[in-house]
Amino acid sequence: MEPSSSSDAEYHSSFRPQASLRSSLLTTNTTTFAVASKHEAGMSLSATNSSDYPSLTTSMEKHPNPTKHEQFWFHDGSVILQVESKLFRVHQTILANHSEVFAGLFEVPQPPGENMLEGCHIVELHDKEQDFVDLLHAVYNPSYFDTLPPTADVDTVLHFISGILRLSTKYLARTLRTRCITLFTSKFPSTFSDYTTKSTSTSHERYKSDTVMTAISLARSTNVYEVLPYAYYCVARMSMKRLMKEREGDIGWKDKCQCMVGRERLRWAEMSVSHSFLLVFQRASACQTLTCAHTRGPHAEWHILEAAKAPNPLRGFTRWAQLNVCKECEVHCQNIHLAGRKDVWKRLPSFFDLPDWETLKERQKL
């Protein structure tokens, strides 16, 4: 049965663009200021409450003895940012050039009597220290992304981009976010051509189940929706035994159920779309070999494919010689197969009740 192209309304509601956010909150111990962003933001920041925003309130209760960060303490810096137990003395203009949120924050005159150190205001950020260190590396070193080897595996890439992606999304650092997304999609492609390049590469790597689920969690938390269809495809091909386990960092049960439903749809797609030439073989119109009409090669190959543990409709068929058909019929089957795989890719989001590719990419824009 062909999978429905309609999507579950409740499930899709999580992909609707959030209300645009014109300002973030800067809280002092006496006054709350509205810090206007320079541009209209298409989606809200990843933070959802005022404690996630920059503030001048002291964090001495949590971190009574913050220390200076060895690398990111510049003596000519104009503002001190406290992240967990570390103090970063950095340059307002440099941060403002990268981030619309910081640009708006630094435009607000600060009232006298606030927490200061060496003539600089201390601003508390509610982020993870390592995430912020990664962000500063990307901000202060234009070649930082080049330090990641081109042959880096998926775990290395996710570790490299996760902190930068989280904070570039939160603070509207669009250029840094775009570079992170480019690396993200190099491992979880969003186009058929990129998938083909990746799958036919000599350095093709196998992804661990934990890694794929980590990638999905990162994508959801940073609104990088275009990596979800292929990531779900990877989950759908996992064993039922693995999906029934509940490990730390796993996706939720709703997502797992959606992937299991998608697994059945992938089986249909393999049978009826991408590999239909095996199940229902048809001779090419130019075929002059009568024996092609009675060959059992395609049906035998289908039984081999059907016996696989998990459906894989995107994988290219390579055992053409085993079909035992003429060259005209072989080329005919190859054309059907390629068109079918492209069709599967186009439908891939719908197999997991996600919006289409164009909508996913549009909704992830800040």
Residue, then its C-alpha position, 0 to 999 in steps of 0.5 A: m500500500e502506498p504511504s499517504s502524503s498527508s502529514d499528521a497535524e500534531y506532529h507537524s506543529s513542531f515544525r511551524p515557524q515560531a513567532s518572530l522575536r524582536s528583542s531579548l531580555l537584559t536583566t540587571n538587579t534593578t531594571t529590565f531592558a529591551v535589547a532590540s535586534k538589528h534585523e527581524a528574526g524568522m525564528s525565536l532564539s533557542a532559549t525559552n525563558s529569561s534565565d537563558y538570556p544575557s544578564l548583569t545579575t551576579s552568579m556568585e551563588k552558583h560560581p562564587n570564585p570565577t576565574k579568568h579564561e587563559q586564552f580569551w582574556f584580552h587586556d584591551g577587551s571592552v566587556i567581561l562575559q561570565v559563563e559558568s565558572k569562567l570569565f572572558r574579556v572580549h571585544q564588543t565590536i567583534l562579537a557585535n559584528h558576528s551576532e545580532v543579539f550581541a549587537g543589540l545588547f551592547e547598544v544599550p547604555q548600562p546603568p552605573g553601579e553594576n558589577m564591574l571588573e577592571g573597568c568592564h561590565i560583567v555580563e552573565l551568559h547562561d550557556k555551557e562553558q565549552d560551547f562558548v569557548d568553541l564559539l569564541h574560537a570560531v569568532y576570533n579565528p577566521s580559519y577555525f573551520d579549516t582545522l577540521p580535517p576533510t576526512a573527519d568522521v561523523d562523531t568528530v564533526l558533531h563534536f566540532i559543530s555542536g557548541i557553535l551551532r547551539l550558540s550561533t542559533k541562540y545569538l543569531a550569528r548567521t554566518l557561523r550557523t551556516r558554516c555549521i549546517t554545511l558540515f552537518t549536511s555533509k554527513f546527513p545529506s539533504t539532496f539526492s546528489d549529495y547522498t549519491t556522492k556520500s554513498t559512493s565514496t571510497s571512504h564511506e563510513r557506517y554510523k553508530s546508532d547512538t551517533v545518529m540519535t545525537a545528531i537528531s537531538l542536535a538538529r531539533s534543538t537548533n532548528v536544522y530540519e533539513v538533516l532530519p529525513y536522512a537521519y530518520y532513514c538511518v534510524a528506521r534501518m536499525s534493528m528493532k532490538r536497538l530501537m526498543k532500548e532506551r539509552e541516554g541521549d536517545i530520541g523520544w519514543k514518539d520519534k522512534c515510533q515514527c521511524m518504525v512506521g517509516r520503516e514499513r513505508l521504506r519497504w513499500a518504496e523499495m518494492s514499488v518504486s526504487h527496485s520495482f524493475l526486479l519484482v515486475f520485470q518488463r523488457a525494453s521496447a528495443c529488446q530483440t532477445l526473446t529469452c529476456a521475457h522468460t529470464r528469472g534473474p530479476h525475480a531471483e535478485w528481488h528475493i535476495l533483496e527482500a531477505a535483507k534485515a532492513p529496507n534500503p530503497l536508496r541504495g543503488f543496485t549493482r548486480w546487473a550481470q545477474l539479471n541475465v538480460c540483454k544490454e537494452c533491457e539492462v539499460h532500461c532497468q537502470n533508468i527505471h532504477l535511477a528514476g525510482r531512487k530519485d523519487v524515493w528521495k523526494r518522498l523521503p520526508s513524507f515517509f516520516d510525516l515531515p514537511d517536504w524538503e523545500t519547506l524544511k529548509e525554509r523553516q530552518k532559516l533564522 
